[in-house]
């Protein structure tokens, strides 16, 4: 699956919403990435640690709570738009 080609069908399911709630509770609603100079600390997104587009699984163990700025940075890194840290 290529970046940006998936539909909202996967993320609008009850299962996905339940996973998101479990991950946020597990991670204490705190950003798990904590990139310097961008992190707000408050998680608002759920991120797949191993990207679905690259074969990552839909499972709590492959998910983390992240703030929006950190999620944007990670997404750019994952897409190769910026250098890996």
Order of alpha helices (4+ residues) and beta strands (2+ residues): alpha-beta-beta-alpha
